[in-house]
Every structure is written in structure tokens, then in C-alpha cells.
Amino acid sequence: MSDRAAIEVFELAEILHHPQVVVLDCRYDLAEPQAGEQRFREGHIPGARYASLHRDLSAPVGRYGGRHPLPDPRQFQEFARRAGISRDTRVIVYDDQRLAFAARAWWLLRYFGHEQVSVLNGGLRAWRESGLPQESGDTAPAQSGNLTCRPRRHLVIGYGPLHRGLENPPWQLIDARDTERFLGIEEPIDPIAGHIPTAINKPWQCVTDDNGRLKSREELAGNWRDIPADEQLVNYCGSGVTACANLLSLHLIGRTNALLYAGSWSDWCAHILHPDNSDQSTQTSKAEALTVDH
């Protein structure tokens, strides 16, 4: 089995029924959380299993951790095993939103130690446009897998180290949100508009073209050319989801040491609005300065 990060639809069609292949449908709608699963039942790649962003790819929401906290190892392991994922399984993930949610599943599997995972280039749209078959309804339960999840905690950074490092950051912060949200012009989801100080904007949509296909390696590399190749990158977005598209892009061009601030802007806002008492003295004094940084 391969550990390539992306796969074409014709390649998936050739291996679709291989016993060591599991396909995850990651479609989701932030405004209507049940819509993705409903669309899955209406039509999906044969044999695919549904992966819900809020149920399977995130932990329950708390005060901190953002709108889509990382699942703990036991939670994600139970999901992966129900989906039939074992140590030797090749996992293919797809969505219909330019890889926004599929990239989260791709990154999570790698974070938990499973490297044999690929995104489907072009997603469900490319599959359909190629005239390949679909099926509807729920997929029959899989034979339980045996994947053991061991988090690679060096791939993430939390609020505390990030906040403490702001005065002399040893990294470059990358904000994956739309430019209007980054600039604080509009904020449709989170309670505060703006971005984390020192961050630069690399919208996640730049990873794919209008059809949801990954851009060429040369185009992807060009998007990151203004940042020295040896500089440590910390990626965030609104809740740690679309930042994974940028992490996928970086992986594809060989920059594999980039980090994720999983709680992202929604977690940053929570710490401004509800300062942690254990660090009250520093956070209270800086709260106003961190809301918007034009």
C-alpha cells in the first residue's frame, strides 16, 4: 500500500474493492451539521463510510480548544476501528468542499500515526464527472479494524506556548481563513474579528482550483515562496479544520514539519473572553491588543 498524499479517481477505481482499502466520505456543512451525512445517504462512492466532522473528527466543545477540538486518541481509535481501519489499511478521504474536510481527516490520521492516507484529488465531483458508479443508503458495517492511535504531539502547538512566544516568535504564523476574516472586515462565526498578531494570510482555497483539484506542485510551491524554506510554520484557521488544507499543501511540496494550532482563532477568542486564572496577570493586560491586528 502507498503513503502518497493524493490519489486520482482512476487510481481509486482500480483499488476500490481491495480488502485493505477504506474510503471515508467527509462531506460536511458548518451551517447545517447533518447535511453532509444526508448527502452521503443520497449518493457516495461505493463502500465509503461517513466521517462526521463534529462526531468523528472532533471532540466535544469545551470552554477552550476551539469549535472543533482534536479528538482524544481513544475516541478517534474507536471511530477508525468501526470504519475498518487497521495498521496496513490504505485510507482514501474525500469531500465536495475543495478538500476542506477531507484534509482534516488526512491530517488527523497522520497525527495519530497512520501514514497510509490520501486525499482524492477533485473529491466527489471528479468521481462523478468521470462517470464512475455511486451507491446510496448506509454502508454495511465494516469488519472491525485494529488501528492503535498514538498522537504525535510534536505536530501541534497549544495556546500557552503560542501566546508566550508572541514577543519573539521562533515561527511564522499562517492564517488560512478568508482575507476578509483575517483583516477583521467581517466575522460570521467567531465572537471577535481580526487575527493573531504576527500572522500572515494564506487562504486555504489557494490549495485547489475552482474545480476542487489540487494545483500543481509548482503552483503550490509558489504560494509559499515568500517564506524561507527553513522557517518553522504554525498554521491556524477558525477552528483547526481548513488549516489542514494548507498543511496538506506544505506536505506536498516537502515542507513536512509545519505545525497546527488546533484550537485556532476560536480558541484564541475564548482565551481573550475567558482568561485562564492560572495566567490571569499576563492575559488580562494583553487581551485588547490581541483582538484585531490590522
WOMO-V65852 format. One record per residue. N is the residue number from 1. RES is the residue in one letter. SS is DSSP state (hx for helix, st for strand, lp for the rest). OMEGA is omega in degrees with one decimal (NA if undefined). D_LAST is the distance of its C-alpha to the last C-alpha in whole Angstrom. Layout:
# WOMO-V65852
N_RES_SS_OMEGA_D_LAST ; N_RES_SS_OMEGA_D_LAST
This chain:
# WOMO-V65852
1_M_lp_-173.5_47 ; 2_S_lp_173.2_44 ; 3_D_lp_176.6_40 ; 4_R_lp_-174.2_39 ; 5_A_lp_-179.7_35 ; 6_A_st_-178.6_36 ; 7_I_st_178.7_39 ; 8_E_lp_-176.0_40 ; 9_V_hx_-179.0_42 ; 10_F_hx_176.3_45 ; 11_E_hx_177.6_45 ; 12_L_hx_-179.8_44 ; 13_A_hx_-178.3_47 ; 14_E_hx_-175.1_50 ; 15_I_hx_-170.3_49 ; 16_L_lp_-174.9_48 ; 17_H_lp_176.5_51 ; 18_H_lp_-176.5_51 ; 19_P_lp_-179.9_52 ; 20_Q_lp_177.5_49 ; 21_V_st_173.6_47 ; 22_V_st_179.5_44 ; 23_V_st_178.7_42 ; 24_L_st_175.0_39 ; 25_D_st_-172.9_38 ; 26_C_lp_-178.7_34 ; 27_R_lp_-175.7_33 ; 28_Y_lp_176.9_31 ; 29_D_lp_-177.3_30 ; 30_L_lp_-179.1_27 ; 31_A_lp_-177.5_28 ; 32_E_lp_-169.4_31 ; 33_P_lp_-179.1_32 ; 34_Q_lp_-173.0_36 ; 35_A_hx_-178.3_35 ; 36_G_hx_179.9_35 ; 37_E_hx_176.5_38 ; 38_Q_hx_178.1_40 ; 39_R_hx_175.5_39 ; 40_F_hx_-178.9_41 ; 41_R_hx_179.6_44 ; 42_E_hx_178.4_44 ; 43_G_lp_-179.5_44 ; 44_H_st_176.2_43 ; 45_I_st_-176.7_44 ; 46_P_lp_177.5_47 ; 47_G_lp_-178.3_48 ; 48_A_lp_176.8_44 ; 49_R_st_-174.4_43 ; 50_Y_st_176.1_40 ; 51_A_lp_-178.4_37 ; 52_S_lp_178.9_35 ; 53_L_lp_-174.0_31 ; 54_H_lp_-175.8_32 ; 55_R_lp_-171.7_35 ; 56_D_lp_-173.7_36 ; 57_L_lp_179.3_32 ; 58_S_lp_172.3_31 ; 59_A_lp_174.8_32 ; 60_P_lp_-177.1_32 ; 61_V_lp_174.9_29 ; 62_G_lp_178.6_29 ; 63_R_lp_179.0_27 ; 64_Y_lp_179.1_25 ; 65_G_lp_177.0_25 ; 66_G_lp_-177.0_22 ; 67_R_lp_178.7_24 ; 68_H_lp_-178.5_26 ; 69_P_lp_176.3_27 ; 70_L_lp_174.5_29 ; 71_P_lp_176.4_33 ; 72_D_lp_-174.7_35 ; 73_P_hx_-178.1_38 ; 74_R_hx_179.4_41 ; 75_Q_hx_-177.0_39 ; 76_F_hx_178.0_38 ; 77_Q_hx_178.2_41 ; 78_E_hx_177.0_43 ; 79_F_hx_-177.3_41 ; 80_A_hx_180.0_42 ; 81_R_hx_176.4_45 ; 82_R_hx_179.4_46 ; 83_A_lp_177.8_44 ; 84_G_lp_-176.2_47 ; 85_I_lp_175.8_45 ; 86_S_lp_-177.1_47 ; 87_R_lp_-175.3_46 ; 88_D_lp_-176.8_47 ; 89_T_lp_169.4_46 ; 90_R_st_-178.3_44 ; 91_V_st_175.5_41 ; 92_I_st_-178.3_39 ; 93_V_st_179.2_36 ; 94_Y_st_172.3_35 ; 95_D_lp_175.1_33 ; 96_D_lp_-177.6_33 ; 97_Q_lp_174.8_29 ; 98_R_lp_174.4_28 ; 99_L_lp_-177.4_29 ; 100_A_hx_-176.1_26 ; 101_F_hx_176.1_29 ; 102_A_hx_179.3_31 ; 103_A_hx_175.9_29 ; 104_R_hx_178.2_28 ; 105_A_hx_177.8_32 ; 106_W_hx_-177.6_32 ; 107_W_hx_-178.7_30 ; 108_L_hx_179.4_32 ; 109_L_hx_178.2_35 ; 110_R_hx_177.8_34 ; 111_Y_hx_-180.0_33 ; 112_F_lp_169.4_36 ; 113_G_lp_-178.1_38 ; 114_H_lp_-173.6_39 ; 115_E_lp_-179.1_38 ; 116_Q_lp_-178.0_41 ; 117_V_st_-179.0_38 ; 118_S_st_169.8_37 ; 119_V_st_176.4_35 ; 120_L_st_-177.1_37 ; 121_N_lp_-178.7_35 ; 122_G_lp_175.7_35 ; 123_G_hx_-177.3_35 ; 124_L_hx_178.7_38 ; 125_R_hx_-179.7_37 ; 126_A_hx_178.5_39 ; 127_W_hx_-179.1_41 ; 128_R_hx_-178.3_42 ; 129_E_hx_175.8_42 ; 130_S_lp_178.3_45 ; 131_G_lp_-178.9_47 ; 132_L_lp_-171.9_47 ; 133_P_lp_172.6_49 ; 134_Q_st_171.1_47 ; 135_E_st_-178.6_48 ; 136_S_lp_-179.5_48 ; 137_G_lp_178.6_48 ; 138_D_lp_176.5_47 ; 139_T_lp_178.9_48 ; 140_A_lp_-180.0_51 ; 141_P_lp_-179.6_50 ; 142_A_lp_168.0_50 ; 143_Q_lp_-173.0_52 ; 144_S_lp_176.2_50 ; 145_G_lp_-178.2_48 ; 146_N_lp_-178.6_48 ; 147_L_lp_173.1_45 ; 148_T_lp_-175.8_44 ; 149_C_lp_176.8_40 ; 150_R_lp_-174.2_39 ; 151_P_lp_174.7_35 ; 152_R_lp_-170.2_34 ; 153_R_hx_177.0_32 ; 154_H_hx_179.6_30 ; 155_L_hx_-178.5_28 ; 156_V_st_174.1_26 ; 157_I_lp_-178.7_24 ; 158_G_lp_-177.7_23 ; 159_Y_hx_-174.6_21 ; 160_G_hx_178.9_23 ; 161_P_hx_-179.7_23 ; 162_L_hx_-179.9_19 ; 163_H_hx_-178.5_18 ; 164_R_hx_-177.3_21 ; 165_G_lp_-174.0_20 ; 166_L_hx_-174.9_16 ; 167_E_hx_177.5_17 ; 168_N_hx_-171.3_19 ; 169_P_lp_176.5_18 ; 170_P_lp_-176.6_21 ; 171_W_lp_170.6_20 ; 172_Q_st_176.9_17 ; 173_L_st_179.8_15 ; 174_I_st_178.3_15 ; 175_D_st_-174.5_13 ; 176_A_lp_-175.0_16 ; 177_R_lp_175.0_15 ; 178_D_lp_-176.7_14 ; 179_T_hx_-179.0_12 ; 180_E_hx_177.6_11 ; 181_R_hx_178.5_11 ; 182_F_hx_-177.7_9 ; 183_L_lp_-178.4_6 ; 184_G_lp_179.3_8 ; 185_I_lp_177.0_10 ; 186_E_lp_176.7_13 ; 187_E_lp_-174.4_14 ; 188_P_lp_-171.0_18 ; 189_I_lp_-172.9_19 ; 190_D_lp_-171.1_17 ; 191_P_lp_-178.0_17 ; 192_I_lp_178.1_13 ; 193_A_lp_177.4_10 ; 194_G_lp_179.2_7 ; 195_H_lp_179.2_8 ; 196_I_lp_178.9_10 ; 197_P_lp_-179.8_9 ; 198_T_lp_-178.5_10 ; 199_A_lp_169.4_10 ; 200_I_st_-172.2_11 ; 201_N_st_172.9_12 ; 202_K_lp_-175.6_15 ; 203_P_lp_-174.8_17 ; 204_W_hx_-178.7_20 ; 205_Q_hx_-179.5_22 ; 206_C_hx_-179.7_22 ; 207_V_hx_-176.2_24 ; 208_T_st_173.9_27 ; 209_D_lp_-175.8_28 ; 210_D_lp_177.6_29 ; 211_N_lp_179.4_32 ; 212_G_lp_178.1_30 ; 213_R_lp_177.3_32 ; 214_L_st_174.8_30 ; 215_K_lp_-179.0_30 ; 216_S_lp_179.3_32 ; 217_R_hx_-179.9_31 ; 218_E_hx_178.6_31 ; 219_E_hx_178.5_28 ; 220_L_hx_179.2_26 ; 221_A_hx_179.3_27 ; 222_G_hx_-179.8_25 ; 223_N_hx_-177.1_22 ; 224_W_lp_-172.6_22 ; 225_R_lp_-178.0_23 ; 226_D_lp_178.8_20 ; 227_I_lp_-179.0_20 ; 228_P_lp_-174.2_23 ; 229_A_lp_-178.6_26 ; 230_D_lp_-178.5_27 ; 231_E_lp_177.5_23 ; 232_Q_lp_-178.7_23 ; 233_L_st_174.2_21 ; 234_V_st_-174.8_19 ; 235_N_st_173.8_19 ; 236_Y_st_177.2_17 ; 237_C_lp_176.5_17 ; 238_G_lp_-175.7_17 ; 239_S_lp_176.6_21 ; 240_G_lp_-178.6_22 ; 241_V_lp_-175.9_24 ; 242_T_lp_173.3_22 ; 243_A_hx_179.3_21 ; 244_C_hx_174.4_24 ; 245_A_hx_175.8_24 ; 246_N_hx_177.1_22 ; 247_L_hx_174.5_25 ; 248_L_hx_178.6_27 ; 249_S_hx_179.3_26 ; 250_L_hx_177.9_26 ; 251_H_hx_-176.9_29 ; 252_L_hx_178.9_31 ; 253_I_lp_173.3_30 ; 254_G_lp_177.6_31 ; 255_R_lp_-167.4_28 ; 256_T_lp_-177.7_30 ; 257_N_lp_-179.2_28 ; 258_A_lp_-176.3_25 ; 259_L_st_174.9_24 ; 260_L_st_165.5_23 ; 261_Y_lp_-166.9_21 ; 262_A_lp_179.7_23 ; 263_G_lp_174.8_22 ; 264_S_hx_-172.2_18 ; 265_W_hx_-179.3_15 ; 266_S_hx_176.0_18 ; 267_D_hx_178.2_20 ; 268_W_hx_178.1_17 ; 269_C_hx_-178.9_16 ; 270_A_hx_179.6_20 ; 271_H_hx_174.7_20 ; 272_I_hx_-176.5_17 ; 273_L_hx_-177.5_20 ; 274_H_lp_-176.6_23 ; 275_P_lp_177.1_23 ; 276_D_lp_-176.2_26 ; 277_N_hx_-179.3_28 ; 278_S_hx_-179.7_29 ; 279_D_hx_-172.7_26 ; 280_Q_hx_-172.1_25 ; 281_S_hx_-178.5_25 ; 282_T_hx_-173.8_22 ; 283_Q_hx_-178.7_20 ; 284_T_hx_-176.5_21 ; 285_S_hx_-175.6_19 ; 286_K_hx_-170.4_16 ; 287_A_lp_-175.9_15 ; 288_E_hx_-177.6_13 ; 289_A_hx_-174.4_11 ; 290_L_hx_-175.4_11 ; 291_T_lp_-179.8_10 ; 292_V_lp_-178.5_6 ; 293_D_lp_-178.2_4 ; 294_H_lp_NA_0
